Amino acid sequence: MKGVSLSLLGVGLLLALSGVVFTLQGFGVVGPPTSFMYQNSQWIYGGSATLVIGVIIFASGLFLRVRGR
């Protein structure tokens, strides 16, 4: 179970970080102005959803890790 929880932690962290970057690009905070993601509201919603899913997966990994002790 330790390998599964560690995998969930890694995948959740990567998804959450990606969601933050996508959201910030959607708001126009990071990225080049020529990017199709820059100041695009679709990326705000998609990035927010990705962030939430990443946090849920990360929390599941933490739960399994703590419960397995």
Backbone as CSV, one residue per row, in Angstrom:
resi,resn,N_x,N_y,N_z,CA_x,CA_y,CA_z,C_x,C_y,C_z
1,MET,0.826,-1.189,0.000,0.000,0.000,0.000,0.872,1.255,0.000
2,LYS,2.109,1.106,0.421,2.998,2.257,0.476,3.303,2.800,-0.915
3,GLY,3.459,1.904,-1.885,3.729,2.331,-3.254,2.545,3.052,-3.884
4,VAL,1.346,2.584,-3.572,0.138,3.210,-4.109,-0.030,4.606,-3.541
5,SER,0.164,4.749,-2.230,-0.001,6.068,-1.618,1.054,7.040,-2.124
6,LEU,2.264,6.557,-2.318,3.321,7.420,-2.840,3.017,7.839,-4.276
7,SER,2.477,6.928,-5.064,2.080,7.261,-6.435,0.962,8.294,-6.453
8,LEU,-0.021,8.117,-5.582,-1.111,9.084,-5.505,-0.610,10.456,-5.074
9,LEU,0.328,10.481,-4.150,0.900,11.761,-3.722,1.596,12.461,-4.888
10,GLY,2.366,11.701,-5.649,3.093,12.284,-6.775,2.173,12.783,-7.871
11,VAL,1.199,11.956,-8.244,0.257,12.334,-9.304,-0.590,13.528,-8.853
12,GLY,-1.044,13.504,-7.613,-1.847,14.608,-7.090,-1.081,15.910,-7.055
13,LEU,0.181,15.836,-6.657,1.012,17.040,-6.612,1.240,17.604,-8.016
14,LEU,1.540,16.732,-8.965,1.746,17.199,-10.341,0.477,17.814,-10.935
15,LEU,-0.657,17.187,-10.688,-1.920,17.731,-11.185,-2.239,19.081,-10.535
16,ALA,-2.014,19.180,-9.232,-2.302,20.435,-8.534,-1.408,21.560,-9.043
17,LEU,-0.134,21.279,-9.226,0.779,22.303,-9.749,0.413,22.702,-11.170
18,SER,0.037,21.730,-11.980,-0.409,22.033,-13.341,-1.663,22.902,-13.312
19,GLY,-2.570,22.588,-12.426,-3.789,23.382,-12.294,-3.508,24.825,-11.911
20,VAL,-2.539,25.020,-11.023,-2.161,26.384,-10.636,-1.598,27.135,-11.833
21,VAL,-0.711,26.492,-12.576,-0.106,27.139,-13.751,-1.174,27.455,-14.798
22,PHE,-2.065,26.506,-15.074,-3.125,26.730,-16.062,-4.026,27.889,-15.642
23,THR,-4.384,27.933,-14.362,-5.243,29.001,-13.863,-4.562,30.355,-13.979
24,LEU,-3.289,30.415,-13.595,-2.562,31.681,-13.684,-2.394,32.129,-15.131
25,GLN,-2.216,31.193,-16.039,-2.142,31.556,-17.450,-3.497,32.069,-17.942
26,GLY,-4.555,31.461,-17.474,-5.882,31.928,-17.843,-6.160,33.348,-17.373
27,PHE,-5.638,33.687,-16.194,-5.781,35.045,-15.674,-4.804,36.018,-16.322
28,GLY,-3.806,35.498,-17.027,-2.827,36.361,-17.665,-1.697,36.780,-16.750
29,VAL,-1.445,35.996,-15.698,-0.383,36.314,-14.739,0.963,35.765,-15.207
30,VAL,0.971,34.563,-15.746,2.209,33.951,-16.241,2.034,33.564,-17.703
31,GLY,3.134,33.437,-18.382,3.117,32.999,-19.770,3.225,34.162,-20.737
32,PRO,3.589,33.857,-21.947,3.721,34.908,-22.952,2.343,35.366,-23.450
33,PRO,2.179,36.635,-23.724,0.888,37.141,-24.216,0.464,36.519,-25.551
34,THR,1.372,35.913,-26.277,1.024,35.294,-27.553,0.463,33.883,-27.383
35,SER,0.465,33.349,-26.174,-0.029,32.000,-25.921,-1.549,31.943,-26.050
36,PHE,-2.063,30.829,-26.560,-3.502,30.653,-26.679,-4.178,30.513,-25.319
37,MET,-3.390,30.239,-24.268,-3.935,30.083,-22.921,-3.998,31.409,-22.174
38,TYR,-3.279,32.395,-22.662,-3.132,33.672,-21.954,-4.461,34.434,-21.961
39,GLN,-4.942,34.807,-20.800,-6.190,35.540,-20.603,-7.370,34.871,-21.313
40,ASN,-7.474,33.577,-21.109,-8.546,32.796,-21.713,-9.343,32.157,-20.565
41,SER,-10.603,32.530,-20.439,-11.407,32.067,-19.304,-11.582,30.546,-19.279
42,GLN,-11.509,29.888,-20.425,-11.615,28.428,-20.432,-10.500,27.798,-19.609
43,TRP,-9.312,28.386,-19.641,-8.184,27.837,-18.896,-8.293,28.151,-17.408
44,ILE,-9.025,29.199,-17.064,-9.273,29.469,-15.645,-10.121,28.343,-15.059
45,TYR,-11.204,28.000,-15.764,-12.093,26.936,-15.273,-11.419,25.566,-15.337
46,GLY,-10.753,25.290,-16.437,-10.061,24.007,-16.566,-8.934,23.857,-15.557
47,GLY,-8.187,24.934,-15.347,-7.095,24.896,-14.370,-7.610,24.725,-12.950
48,SER,-8.724,25.393,-12.649,-9.312,25.248,-11.311,-9.792,23.819,-11.076
49,ALA,-10.411,23.236,-12.082,-10.875,21.846,-11.962,-9.690,20.891,-11.798
50,THR,-8.630,21.126,-12.561,-7.430,20.293,-12.449,-6.813,20.419,-11.067
51,LEU,-6.791,21.628,-10.542,-6.256,21.858,-9.199,-7.068,21.098,-8.157
52,VAL,-8.379,21.176,-8.236,-9.239,20.491,-7.258,-9.055,18.977,-7.348
53,ILE,-9.023,18.441,-8.545,-8.818,16.998,-8.712,-7.456,16.583,-8.165
54,GLY,-6.430,17.395,-8.424,-5.094,17.104,-7.894,-5.063,17.097,-6.380
55,VAL,-5.750,18.051,-5.769,-5.791,18.106,-4.303,-6.533,16.896,-3.740
56,ILE,-7.600,16.480,-4.393,-8.346,15.300,-3.929,-7.478,14.044,-4.026
57,ILE,-6.765,13.885,-5.139,-5.882,12.719,-5.290,-4.752,12.772,-4.267
58,PHE,-4.176,13.949,-4.064,-3.107,14.108,-3.075,-3.618,13.769,-1.671
59,ALA,-4.810,14.266,-1.323,-5.391,13.978,-0.006,-5.675,12.480,0.153
60,SER,-6.087,11.824,-0.935,-6.307,10.371,-0.871,-5.003,9.640,-0.578
61,GLY,-3.925,10.084,-1.198,-2.619,9.496,-0.937,-2.177,9.698,0.494
62,LEU,-2.427,10.904,1.021,-2.091,11.154,2.431,-2.913,10.277,3.365
63,PHE,-4.194,10.144,3.056,-5.065,9.314,3.881,-4.588,7.864,3.902
64,LEU,-4.267,7.325,2.733,-3.788,5.951,2.675,-2.457,5.786,3.388
65,ARG,-1.610,6.792,3.272,-0.298,6.713,3.920,-0.419,6.732,5.446
66,VAL,-1.280,7.616,5.956,-1.465,7.697,7.406,-2.203,6.464,7.936
67,ARG,-3.194,6.030,7.184,-3.979,4.861,7.623,-3.145,3.582,7.600
68,GLY,-2.171,3.506,6.726,-1.337,2.315,6.594,-0.324,2.153,7.711
69,ARG,-0.156,3.149,8.530,0.848,3.053,9.613,0.384,2.252,10.767
